[in-house]
Every structure is written in structure tokens, then in C-alpha cells.
């Protein structure tokens, strides 16, 4: 789709995020201009976004990423985004975007709605859920009212999960529902690294995040219950946070020696994909998620996933066939899930899940995903022009 005129999008987002960088990479600089409003207090801009700026010049980041950003963010904790909201109003008047798009709710869409309030122009607004935005935060009454406010203002809504589309409707959204696709885009099959046959894979790959919803340390303790099942397998932990590292140190020394630890940012994306291509199992344990990018990387590289059902697993694999969906989040349930995954992958040593992998790669084809993403802005502008509040 080649547009006759360039569309200017004000993108309220985390400017230090690789997910934002991957979203932007899908759009032709000849057709789109982006004004990035930093939604978090980080003073850094992701190198990939910097690269796009330098190469194409169609991306401008508002200077909230300087030393003032932390002060503005701290003030808005008390002033409900009114300070940055006022600055966003000024930016809208200066740059005159065609529409506003918030990537993620809690830092992005809450701010965007404040910036759009009481404007004398009816700018179309897209709210994109990153997964936990409604699913997790709906349990907190003070967030429910904010979620409803976002959905009431939004002309269009996008999500990675059909689950989250249903939740948006539950909380009153009646606008345009955009196609459900991964927010981080797809995979370019020719650029994927080689992968080993299943029988030659000796690695269990564990996502080590342990923050507000991540449960990497719990997964480590679950693995600690399976010493005899590990045999000659190595456990590689990536994005390892302090609690996860401490849990590994608490294991018996013989078992702890099986672990190789990489902290967040130590591995490039290519190195991560290479690891997935060598791993027999991937383990991701989280109280909440959207479509986990790690889960998609696992499936794309023929690695058998053990993932909590909170990541919309039913939309991507068949439980007990080409993945294990963990529905109860505790050490023993996770240990049983890992044990079952080891049993499945050992009893069918000749099966490399290539048929399933081929279907996943077709579904996640980077060009296909990008072509869908490119419809978001024209569809929203058309819908807003028609005054439609109906879903497609």
C-alpha cells in the first residue's frame, strides 16, 4: 500500500524499547513521519531507533529523554500525567500529527489520553495493549477507571491476543478493532540462524526475568526438583535478574554448575535465536504477559516451549503436543510441566517439530506482519473520518 501523502503519527512510547524499534522498522520513511513522545523516564534512546533516525530522518524524539525526564515523570506520579500531558498538547499544536498512537497502556495510553483531553481538534487515537495492560491491571480498582478512560477515548484498539480484544470489549470499547499481530513484528526466515535436530539439543533455555510478574527464580527452584531428569543437559539462563541468580546460587553446587547465566542485554538478538536453535526446551514463567516474544522465538527455532498460560499460549500451540501450557504457577506444577516436556521430546527423538515450525514461520513471516501493521493508520483515519465506532 503506497500512500499519496505522508502520514504523521505521534507515537507515545518507551523510546528505549526494542519492541518500539521493531514496530517502527516496519514503516516506509517515504510514507510515514513519526514524532515520539517518551512515556517512561529513561534518558536513553534505543540504538535501533537512533539508527532509523540517522538512516531515514523520519523519526523525531521529543526531548523528554534528557535530564528533565525523571523530574517530569516524578511530578506526574502526583499530578496524574497533567504536566507531561500539557507538554504533549503543545507538541500536538506544533507538529500537527494526523493521529496519536500509544504503544502500551500504563505509561503510554494513560499519558496520551491526558494529552488529548480538551483539544479543540478531534485527533484519531489508537491504543495498543502490550499484554498485561488490561489482563493484569484489571485487578486494581484505580487502574480499571483509567483503562476505561483510555478505551472510551480510543478510536481504534490493537492487541497481541484475542483474549485482550475480548477484555477491551468487556471494559466498554466499541471502536475499530485492528488485526491481532505481535507488537514486535515477525521473523525474516532467510535470516534465521541454523538450528540443530532435536536429538542433538542439550540445552534447557530459561527466561530469567523476575520482576513484578516474572517468576524466573521459581522456575530455577522447579528445575532444582529435577536433578535426576537433567542428566547431560545444560541450563542456560538469559535476562537473568538478581532474584533468579540468587536462586541458582542457593542450589546444591553440583546442580548449580549446570547453569550458565547471561544478564539482560548481554546477548544480541542473533545470539538469542542461535541459542533457541540449540535448545531442547524453553521455559518462560510469568504471572502475566501478552504474546511472549521469547515464546515466538522458541517456536520459530524448533525449540519446545514450557510457558505459562497467561501468555495466550492457546493461540500459538497445542498444549501437550508442540508445547506445554502451565496453568498453575508454583514450583511443583512447573517441575511437572518440565518433566512432561522432557518426556515428550525424548520419546519422539526423530521428530523435530518441523511441520509445526513451518506453520509458525508462515504465520510470523516478517513481510506478512509488516503488511498488516501498515494498514493500522489508514484504517484508523478512514474509520475516524466516517465517524464509525463499529469493529471490523
C-alpha positions, -999 to +999 in steps of 0.1 A: +000+000+000+017+032-011+001+064+003-003+095-018+006+118+012+028+112+042+011+104+074+024+120+106+020+098+137+026+109+172+038+078+189+036+077+227+060+050+237+091+037+255+119+052+234+145+028+250+125-003+239+135-028+212+098-035+207+092+001+197+122-001+174+108-032+157+074-016+153+090+014+136+112-007+113+080-019+095+071+015+081+085+032+050+101+066+057+086+079+024+051+073+037+053+080+074+067+106+098+069+097+135+070+121+165+080+100+195+067+111+229+088+093+256+064+076+281+089+065+306+117+083+325+146+066+306+171+091+293+183+066+266+170+060+231+173+025+218+203+022+193+179+007+167+157+038+169+188+060+167+198+041+136+165+046+119+167+084+127+202+086+112+194+065+081+160+079+071+153+111+091+116+104+095+117+100+133+118+128+158+121+121+196+108+149+218+135+160+242+118+145+273+146+119+273+170+145+287+178+152+323+144+167+328+126+134+320+129+119+355+117+151+372+087+153+348+079+116+354+082+120+392+059+151+392+033+132+371+031+104+397+014+130+419-002+151+392-018+122+371+002+130+339-010+166+338+025+180+335+036+159+305+000+160+292+003+198+289+036+194+271+021+169+248-007+193+239+019+219+229+037+192+208+004+184+191-002+220+182+034+224+169+038+192+149+001+187+138+000+149+137-027+131+117-033+107+146-019+097+180-008+061+188+001+048+223+021+017+225+012+002+259-013+015+284+001+022+318+029+046+308+018+054+272-020+055+268-027+070+303-004+099+293-018+101+257-054+105+270-043+133+292-025+150+263-056+146+241-081+160+267-099+192+259-082+197+225-104+216+200-094+191+173-107+155+172-074+136+166-079+099+160-063+078+187-051+042+187-045+024+220-022-007+217-021-032+245+012-049+253-005-078+270-005-072+307-021-038+303-057-050+308-052-086+318-030-079+349-040-044+358-078-051+358-073-064+393-065-030+407-096-006+410-076+026+404-064+012+371-098+000+360-111+035+358-080+046+338-083+016+314-120+025+308-110+061+302-084+050+275-109+027+258-136+054+258-113+078+241-097+054+217-110+053+181-091+020+175-076-007+196-049-033+188-036-062+208-013-093+205-040-116+219-076-123+210-080-125+248-072-088+252-096-078+224-124-095+244-112-078+276-113-044+258-149-050+248-157-061+283-145-027+296-166-008+271-146-004+239-169-001+208-144+013+182-123-002+155-106-034+164-073-037+144-058-071+134-042-091+161-005-094+155+027-095+176+037-060+185+074-067+179+068-078+143+077-111+126+107-130+116+126-130+083+131-167+076+162-164+054+180-145+082+173-171+109+204-190+121+207-227+115+190-250+141+201-284+154+180-316+151+161-323+183+182-353+192+214-332+193+199-305+215+214-305+251+202-271+264+173-260+285+168-223+280+152-203+308+140-167+308+154-153+340+133-122+345+119-119+380+102-086+384+066-076+390+052-105+370+082-126+360+089-157+380+124-168+369+135-177+404+105-200+408+115-218+376+150-223+389+137-239+421+114-261+399+145-272+380+161-280+413+135-306+419+145-325+387+182-332+392+180-368+381+160-358+349+186-333+338+212-359+330+236-344+305+216-313+299+229-277+304+206-249+317+212-215+301+195-185+318+191-153+298+179-119+310+188-131+345+178-107+373+192-107+408+165-130+424+170-156+397+208-155+401+204-158+439+181-188+434+207-205+413+234-198+439+211-215+465+211-248+446+234-276+455+268-269+440+267-299+416+234-287+402+243-250+401+273-259+379+249-269+352+237-233+349+252-207+325+240-172+333+235-142+309+222-109+323+198-086+305+214-071+274+244-095+273+232-113+242+223-099+208+191-109+191+210-132+167+228-149+196+195-154+213+180-170+182+211-192+179+206-204+214+169-212+207+181-232+177+203-253+201+179-256+229+156-286+235+133-267+259+124-231+265+109-222+299+090-189+305+071-185+337+051-153+343+020-142+362+010-121+332+020-115+296+008-109+261+023-129+233+057-135+248+084-127+222+105-155+237+077-180+231+075-170+194+113-172+191+112-207+206+085-219+182+103-203+153+136-221+160+120-255+167+125-254+205+098-270+226+082-243+249+071-246+285+051-214+290+026-201+315-009-199+300-010-162+309+009-156+276-021-166+255-005-199+247-037-214+233-034-190+204+000-204+194+005-241+203-015-272+212-009-280+249+008-313+253+017-316+216+040-289+205+043-271+238+033-273+275+009-246+289+015-241+327-018-232+343-009-234+380+021-212+389+041-229+416+073-249+418+058-283+417+035-276+388+064-260+368+086-290+376+059-314+364+055-294+332+093-295+325+093-333+332+065-338+308+082-317+281+114-337+286+094-369+282+077-357+250+109-346+234+128-378+243+101-403+233+099-389+197+137-383+190+132-383+153+106-356+154+120-320+150+086-304+150+094-291+115+058-292+103+047-271+133+077-248+128+069-243+092+034-232+100+046-209+127+072-193+104+045-187+078+022-171+104+051-150+117+066-140+084+081-105+088+067-092+055+033-105+062+032-090+097+046-057+084+019-055+057-008-059+083+008-033+106+009-009+076-029-010+075-034+003+110-030+040+104-050+042+071-078+021+086-080+043+117-080+075+097-107+062+074-128+049+103-125+082+122-134+102+091-166+081+087-173+085+124-175+048+128-175+031+163-180-003+149-154-031+149-142-047+117 
